[in-house]
Amino acid sequence: MTGTRPTIDTILTEFFAAELEGKRGITRERIEFVDVSLRHFLEAAGEQVLVADDLILLATEREFEPEGAFARTMHADDLIFALAGYLNSMVPREPMVLRVQLRMVDRLIGWMLGRHLVNHDELVTPLMHARAAIDSGRARLRHPAFRDV
């Protein structure tokens, strides 16, 4: 990982643009929902994963422009730390929304690792937490009570 580190805003913009390419209808709407809901979660709760210096930077950025401050100032490693919280916070009403949410987060992690935006060895624990949240969500999808929703 050399050079300039892209912000979460840049990462999500590039990732979701690629995911949305050629998609239409309800599939597109569900992917867009994941983009919007992830960004909303990061702005509302992302600071929970930050260290003191980053909290100061975020507070300063919010003084100038509160909307989107977390995504504009934080980076891929912060996003990795926040993904399990995002997945655990969502309570989708329909199984297909959860299915797309889980798939997008899984792909996002792979996308960031594949582009060397994060170092797997440095983020083993938050990556395991994200994987556990994905697995838990998939288990919920298999549960008979959830399928009846």
DOTIZA-656567 format. One line per field, with one value per residue (C-alpha): x, y, z; residue in one letter; residue number from 1. Coordinates in steps of 0.1 Angstrom, whole numbers, plus 5000, padded with zeros to 4 digits. Layout:
<zanus>
east <- [X;...] .
north <- [Y;...] .
up <- [Z;...] .
aa <- [A;...] .
i <- [NUM;...] .
</zanus>
This chain:
<zanus>
east <- [5000;5019;5009;4977;4952;4917;4889;4859;4839;4862;4862;4824;4818;4842;4829;4792;4797;4812;4785;4757;4771;4744;4720;4684;4651;4648;4684;4697;4675;4687;4723;4717;4699;4731;4752;4729;4723;4760;4769;4741;4754;4790;4780;4758;4779;4812;4830;4827;4856;4879;4910;4913;4933;4907;4879;4895;4899;4863;4850;4869;4856;4820;4824;4830;4806;4788;4772;4795;4823;4831;4833;4854;4880;4884;4900;4897;4909;4882;4856;4867;4863;4828;4814;4804;4785;4767;4756;4746;4726;4704;4670;4657;4621;4625;4650;4662;4674;4694;4708;4720;4734;4754;4766;4777;4796;4813;4823;4834;4858;4872;4874;4894;4917;4922;4932;4955;4936;4939;4964;4947;4974;4969;4931;4925;4902;4878;4878;4868;4841;4828;4829;4810;4783;4780;4777;4752;4731;4732;4721;4691;4682;4680;4659;4623;4608;4627;4617;4580;4585] .
north <- [5000;5030;5064;5083;5063;5067;5079;5058;5081;5073;5036;5033;5055;5033;5000;5007;5022;4989;4969;4989;4987;4970;4965;4976;4975;4960;4946;4981;4995;4970;4977;5014;5008;4991;5021;5046;5026;5019;5056;5065;5040;5053;5089;5080;5053;5050;5071;5042;5025;5055;5063;5096;5114;5104;5115;5150;5150;5140;5166;5193;5182;5181;5217;5227;5203;5177;5157;5129;5139;5104;5091;5121;5118;5081;5053;5016;5003;5023;5009;4974;4980;4994;4967;4942;4970;4979;4943;4938;4970;4963;4946;4943;4935;4912;4884;4897;4930;4911;4888;4917;4935;4905;4899;4936;4937;4904;4917;4951;4933;4912;4943;4962;4933;4926;4963;4962;4990;4971;4946;4914;4906;4939;4936;4900;4906;4931;4910;4880;4901;4911;4875;4864;4890;4878;4842;4852;4870;4840;4818;4841;4838;4800;4802;4792;4821;4846;4830;4836;4873] .
up <- [5000;4988;4976;4985;5005;4990;5013;5020;4997;4968;4976;4978;4947;4927;4941;4937;4902;4892;4909;4893;4858;4836;4865;4861;4880;4915;4914;4908;4936;4961;4954;4956;4989;5003;4991;5008;5040;5044;5040;5064;5090;5086;5092;5122;5139;5122;5148;5172;5155;5154;5175;5193;5166;5139;5161;5163;5125;5120;5145;5127;5093;5106;5117;5080;5063;5084;5056;5044;5067;5078;5043;5031;5059;5068;5048;5039;5073;5091;5067;5074;5112;5106;5084;5111;5129;5097;5091;5127;5128;5098;5101;5066;5061;5031;5026;4992;5008;5033;5007;4985;5016;5026;4990;4986;5019;5010;4976;4990;5013;4985;4963;4989;4996;4959;4953;4983;5000;5032;5046;5056;5082;5099;5100;5109;5138;5121;5090;5111;5127;5093;5081;5113;5106;5070;5081;5108;5082;5059;5087;5094;5057;5061;5093;5086;5105;5084;5051;5061;5065] .
aa <- [M;T;G;T;R;P;T;I;D;T;I;L;T;E;F;F;A;A;E;L;E;G;K;R;G;I;T;R;E;R;I;E;F;V;D;V;S;L;R;H;F;L;E;A;A;G;E;Q;V;L;V;A;D;D;L;I;L;L;A;T;E;R;E;F;E;P;E;G;A;F;A;R;T;M;H;A;D;D;L;I;F;A;L;A;G;Y;L;N;S;M;V;P;R;E;P;M;V;L;R;V;Q;L;R;M;V;D;R;L;I;G;W;M;L;G;R;H;L;V;N;H;D;E;L;V;T;P;L;M;H;A;R;A;A;I;D;S;G;R;A;R;L;R;H;P;A;F;R;D;V] .
i <- [1;2;3;4;5;6;7;8;9;10;11;12;13;14;15;16;17;18;19;20;21;22;23;24;25;26;27;28;29;30;31;32;33;34;35;36;37;38;39;40;41;42;43;44;45;46;47;48;49;50;51;52;53;54;55;56;57;58;59;60;61;62;63;64;65;66;67;68;69;70;71;72;73;74;75;76;77;78;79;80;81;82;83;84;85;86;87;88;89;90;91;92;93;94;95;96;97;98;99;100;101;102;103;104;105;106;107;108;109;110;111;112;113;114;115;116;117;118;119;120;121;122;123;124;125;126;127;128;129;130;131;132;133;134;135;136;137;138;139;140;141;142;143;144;145;146;147;148;149] .
</zanus>
